[in-house]
Amino acid sequence: MGLISSIKTLADVPNLTVDDADLQRVTAWMSTYQGHPEWSVYNWQDVKGDPHRDALLSLHMPKVSAKKMASLVFNQAATITAYEAGKDPKAGKTTPDDDNNDQNLMLQEILRRNHFKVNLERWLEYCYATGGIMAREYVNDGEVKIRFAAADSIIPISQDANGITECVIASSKVVDGKHYTLLEWHREDERYYIVENQLYRSTSTDGSDLGTRCPLAEVYPQLKEKSLYDKATYTRPTFQYLKPNIANNFNLDSPLGVPIYANAMDTLRMLDEAYNGLMQEMQMGRRRIVAPDYMLKRAPDVRTGKESWYVDWRERVYQPLKMDRTGANKDEVRDITLPLRNDQFIATIKDLLKVYATQIGFSASTFSFDGATGLQTATEVVSQNSETYQTKNSHETLVERFIQDIATSCLELAKNATAVKYSASADVTVMVNFDDSIAKDRDENAKYYQTVTGNKPLMPQREAIKRANGLDDQTADQWLAEIKQEDAGPDDVDDILTQTAGEDNGA
């Protein structure tokens, strides 16, 4: 937490856009996502007054919900395509050959080498779980690289109406028992975007302080101390910040984001306590039998003289009760097992899951729980009017811009870096086609519309081919012609091709 004051001093910025309270919240959210919320450990006393310390069992809903949101928003079936400037893919003014332009080929190679789609889905989970992530592009050994940083590593220095304009990315490392902190400064002046690396060695044994500055070569010999990116050739910084499309109601002036469950912490606590209560009910509800205390002791066998147990000592079901051996009930054994209340706990968890789902932007039926299958997550979003589908589209707006900025920055680095053999223009239009197939139940939607139209065709065949496969008009026409050719006889082929060609001209 002392890093904020250090950054203020080093950057000569008296008033940062964030403060210690912002970083403390990020730390708390990070801990909650990792399964260690503040309520995870509790103290209690037994009937003798002896203290005990236990950990709550947890459903780990921050992890579950963040993963669900990330997979809905982006997955490996999504496509990212760069078109030459001036092309308008949304208006259908492209051809299949446009995907083979130099810009797109270079972009696909960069994304492939960086395993971008796999990494982005994973880092999106961190984004929705902790409030934000940072992407950083750079050139190393002749290749354009993309790396990410988590929310607890990002310290904004300045911002404008579009978000963070200058920042520090902090990362820690332990080498030979010494704690190091690398500060990657992203600043700008009227002419350059400036990236400066500074390494600090902690003076404490636990690395709690920033310490003193030391040479980069101690830990990062390959890093440059300073890099300049001329604004005449670079249209944007070499970093991008992404946050969930949720307003930060904790600090209205902060550019940092909040996780999807930031305003559902009380519900998360109740969920964990209800789940822990269910598990305790199962453990404490095991069979219990009250038996006279003398029956649970060793006694000599009158025939052999050897001591033996009256009952199996390995059985934990027996509870001793002091009784008189001469009483009327001297040999009475009673079952005092109470019935389980698991149905009540399961009903409580179900209700809390509905509340939690609506708090984070999902439909109320997204999560379910029962005693047979445990926690379940809905696999489909049936309606475009559902809360989940609308929330997904809301987050996609920022993710699309994030990917477009990364792609443009990568191409600008490739064009202006001498180590990369790329000479085409970096002025491109980047299109992101999110895969909605996992978010829509197409069968259910089709059944609905067919019902309201009296089972009549819903759209022209060419339009169905175009939408189902994400094709442009010309490719859809070509596919339709081939389908008709396969279905028709040889004598009708020429007529079909002529009719299909006429569709392009509106004939």
N, C-alpha and C positions, 0 to 999 in steps of 0.2 A: 504493500500500500504506500510505501515511501517513494515509489517510483514517480508519482505525480509531481511531488515537490522537486525531485531531481530533474525531471523533464522541463519544468518551469524555469529552473535555473539555467540549464544547458541551452535551451532554446531561446532564452531571454524573452519569454512570453509570460507576462504576469497573470493573465486570465485565460486559461485553457478552456476549450469547449466542454471538457469533462472534469470531474473532480473525484475525490476519493470515494464518495458515496456511489458514484456510477461504477467504479471498478469493484467495489464491494458487492454490489448487486450482481455484476457479471460473475464474480467468484462464487457467489451463492448459487446462481443458476447452473454454473458449470458443475459444482459439487452435487446439486440435485440430479442433474442428468447422469452423472457417474454413479448414482446410487447411494450418495451420502448426504441426504438432506439434513437440515439442522435438527429435525425431530427423529432421526433414525435411531438414536441412542437415548434411553430413558432410565431413570433410577426408581427403585421401589424398595419397600421394606416388607419383610415377612412378619408373621404373627409374633415372633420373638423380638422384633425390632431390628434385626440384622439387615444392613443395606445390601442391595444387589444392583447390578448394572447389566441391562440387556439391550439387544438391538431388535428393532421392529423388522418383521418380515415385510417385503415390499412387492407390489405388482410392477414396479419400474415403469410406470406410465409415461414419464417424460421421454424415456428411450423409445417406447412403443409408438407414441404419438408423433414424435419427430421423424422416426423412420417411415411411418405411414405417410406423412405429409411430403417428405422428400421423394418417395417412390411415386406418388401421385403427380407431383409437379414435373419431375424429370426422370427419365430412364434411358437405357442404352438404345432403345428403338427411336429416340428423337433424332432428327437430322439437322445439321448446321451447314448451310451453304453460302458461299460468297459469290456474288454476281458483280460484273463490271458496273461501275457507276453509270447511272442513267437507265439501267434495266429496271423494270417494275414487275417482279415476279407475281405480286398480288393481282395485277391487272392482266396476267396471262400473256405478257409480251416477251416471253422467253421460250427457248427451244431446248430439247434435251441436250444439245451440244453446249449450251451455256454452262452446264455443270462441269464441263471439261476445260474451263478457262484456267489460265496460269494462276490466278489468285486463289481459286477454289482448290486446285491441286496442291498448292503450297499450304493452304490452311488445313486441308485434310491430313497432310503429312505431319504438320506440327501437332494437331490434335491427337493423331494416332501415336506418335512417339511419346507424348505426355500422358497417354491413357486417360484422356480428358473426360470422356463420358463416364467411365468407371469412377474416377476420382471426384467428379462434380456431384454425382448422386450421393456419395459418402459425405462430402463436405457440406452439401445442402442439409443433411441431417444435423450436422454440427451447427449450421446456421439457425435452423428452426429450434434447436435445443438450447443455444447459448446466446442468441441475439444477433449474430452476424459473423461473416468471414471476410477475409481479404485475399484477393488474387494478386500475384506479382509476376510480371513477365520480364525476362532478361535473356541474354545470350551467353552461352557457355560452350566452349569447344566447338564452335561453328553451328550450334543448334539453338533454336529458340526454346526456352524452358518456361514452364508455368508451375508455380508453387503456390500453396495456400497457407494462410495463417488463421488461427482461431480467435475468437472474440477477446479472450484474455490477453492477447498479444498486441492489440490495436489501441493506440492512443492518438486521437485526433488532435491536431494543432490548430487548424483553421477550417472553415467551412463556408459554403455559399448556398444559394437556393437549391442547388442540385446535389448537395451532400458534402462529403469530406474532400477538401482540396489539398491539404497537407497533413502528414501524419508521421508517427513513429511506429515501426513494427519491432517489438522487443521479443527476443528469444533467449532462453537460458540453456546452459550446457555445463556439465561437470567434467573436468579433465584433470586426472591425477589428484583427485580430491579437492581441486580448486573450483569455485563457482564463478562462471563467466556469464555476462549478459551482453548480447550483441544488440545494439540499437541501429536500426536501419532508418535513416532520416529521409523522408520524401518532402522536399521543399521546392519552391519555384520563385523565380524573379521575372522581370519583364522579358527576358530572352530565353531562359533555360528552365527545364525541369531538372532538378538536382537530386541525386541520390548519393547519400554519404553514409559510410559504415563506420561505427565506433564500437570498440570492444572495451569492456570494463571488467576488472577482477575484483570480486568481493573481498572485503577485509574481515568478514566474519566467517565462522566455520559452517554456518547453516545457509549462507548465501542470502541473508535477509536484507542486506544493503547493496546498493549499486557498486560501491567501492571506487577504485581509482582506474583511470584510463590506462590501457596497455596496448602494445602493438597488435595489429590484426594477425600477424604471422604466428602468434602463440597458439591460435586455434584455427584460424581461417586464412591460410597462406595464399589461397587462390583469389581472395576478394580484393577489389580495388577500394581505396579509401574514398574516392570521389568519382562520380560519373555525371557527365552533362548531356542532356538531350535537348537539342536545339528546337525551339518552338516553330521554326520555319519548316521543319521536316516532320515533327511529331505533333499531332493534333490533340494529344491527351497524355496524362501521366502514365507511367508504366505500372500503376496499381489500380485496382477497382475494389470498391467496398459494396458488399451485398448484405442487406438485412431483410427480415420478414416484412411484408407489407402491412405492418401494424404500427399504429402511433405509439410513441414512447410517452406514456402517461406518468412516468416516474420523474422525468426531467424533460419538460417541453422544449428546452433549448438545446438538448443534447442531440448530436447527429447519430449516436449509437442506437441500434435497434434493441428490441426485447424479444425473448423467445415466445413461442406460441402459447405457452402455459404460464406466462409471467403473472397473469391475474387470476390464476386458478390454484395458487399454492395451498390455500386452505382446503380446497377439495382434494388435492393430492395427499395432504396429511390425513384427512378423514378416510380416504381410500386405503392408505397403508395401515391405519389403525383398525379398520374393519377387516381387512385381509389378515392382519396379525391376530385379531380376535377369533377369526374363523379357524386359523391353525391352532391357536391355544385351546379352542373348544374341542377340537379333535384330540389333542394331546391330553387335556385334563378330563375329558369325558370317557376315558378308558374304564373298563370294569373295575369296580372296587367292592371288596367283600370284607365285612366286619366279622372278626373271629375273636374268641377269648384269648387274652394275652398269653396264657399258659400254653395254648396250642401252637404258638409261634416260637417256642423255646425248645432247647434240647432237653431230652428226657431219656433216662436209661431204660432199655428194653428189659422187662422183668424176666424174660427167658434167657437172653444172651448176656445181659449186663452191659451191652454197648449202648453209647448215646446215639440218638438219631433224632431227626426233625419230625415233628408231627405233620408239617406241610412242606412242600417243595420251596426251599428258600429263594430259588430263582424267580418265583412268581411275585410280581409287584402288585398284584391285585389285592392282596390281603392287608387290612389295616387292623392293628391291635386295639382291643378294648378291654380295659381292666375289669375282670369279673371274678366273682367268688366261685370256686370249684364246687361248692356245696349247694349253690342256688338252684332254683327250679329251671333256669335257662342256662345252666352251666355249659352245655355243649352246643348252644345255638350258634349257627353261622348264618349271617344275613347279607343279602345282596343290596347295597345302597347306591348302585350305579344310577345316575340321573340321565334323562334323555338328552340327546344332542340338540342344540339350537342352530344347527348349520343352515337350515332353511331361512331363518331370520337374517343371518349374516349374509347369505348369498343374495337375498332380496335387497339388503342395504347396499351391497357392492354394485348390483345392477342399477339401482337408482342413482348412485353416485357417478357411475360411468356415463349415464345419460347427461347428468349435469356437467361433468367434465368435458364431454364431447362438444356440447353447445358452447361452452366457455372458450374453447380453442378454435372454433370455426367449423367443426364437423357436424354432420347430421347426428341427431340424438341416438340413432340405432347403429352408429359406427362400431362401438365396442359393446361386447356382451360377455357375460360370465355365468357359468353354471358349475355344479359339482362334478359333472362327468368329463367335460372337455376343458375346464378352466377358462382362461381369458381367450377370447376370439375377437378378430378384427374383420369387419366387412371387407370383402374383396372387390366389390363393384359399387359404383355410384350410378344408380338406375336412372335418375332424372337430371336434366340440365338445370332444373329449378331447385335441386337439392342444395342444402347449405354447404356440403362438402365440395360440390362441383363449383359453386361460386367462389368459395375460398381458394380453391386450387387455381382458378383463373386469375384471381387477384394477385396471388404470389407469382404466377407466371409472368405478369407484366414486368416486375423488377428483375426476374431471372433472365428474361429475354434481353433486356437492356444490358445486363451484366455480361452475358455471353457475347453480345455484339461488340461491346467495348473491348473485351478480351481478344476477340478475333481481329479487330482492327489494330489493336496495339501489337499483336503478334506479327501481322503483316508489315507494319511500319518498322518493327525491329528487324525483320527479315530483309527488308529493302535497304535499310540504312546501315546495317552491320556488314563490315567487310568480310567477316568470316562466313557469312551465309550467301550462297549463290542464288540470288533472286533479284530480278531486275524489273518485274512488272509493277504496275501501279498498286499502291496501298489504298487508293480511293475506291472503296467497294460498298456494296449493299449486302449486309449479312442477314439472311433469313433463318429463323429458328422454327422448325416445325415440331411442336411437342406431340408426343404420341398419346392421344386421348383414348386409345382402345382399352386401357386398364381402368379408365375412369367412367366409361359409358357402357351400359349394358345394351348393345345394339339390338339384340333380339327383343328385349322389353320395349324399347322405343319403337321398333318396327311394328310390333303387335298393337301398340297403342294407336299409331297413326293409321294402320290398316283398318282398325276397328272404326275410327271416326270417319274414314272415307269409304266405308262399305267394301273393304277388301279390294279396292281398286289400286292400280299402280301408283306409287308414291312420287315417282320422278322419271324423266326419260332415261333410257338405258345408258346413254353416253354420260349423263351427269352422275349416275350411280357408279359407273366405272371410275370416273374422275375423282369422286369424293372418297370412295372406298380405298383407292390405291394412292391418293395424293398426286395425281397426274395433272399435266397441263392439257389444254384443249386438243392440241395436235396429237399428243400421245394417246389420249382417250379415243380420238377418232380412229387412230391406227388399230388400237386394241378392238374396238367395236367392229371394224371391217374384218379383222381376223376371226373374231367370234362368229360373225355371220357367214364367213367363208367356210368355216369348219362345220356349221350347222346345215348349210345349203348344199344342193347337188352341184356337179361340175357345170351344168348348163346355165346356172344362175349366177355364177361368180362374177362375170363381167358387169351384169346389171347391178349387183350389190355394190361393187367397187365404185361404179358410176354414181349410184345414189348416195353412198357415204361421202364421196368427195364433194358432192353438191351441198352437204350439210354445212361445210365450212363457209360457203358463200351465202348461206341463208336461203338456198334454193329449196 
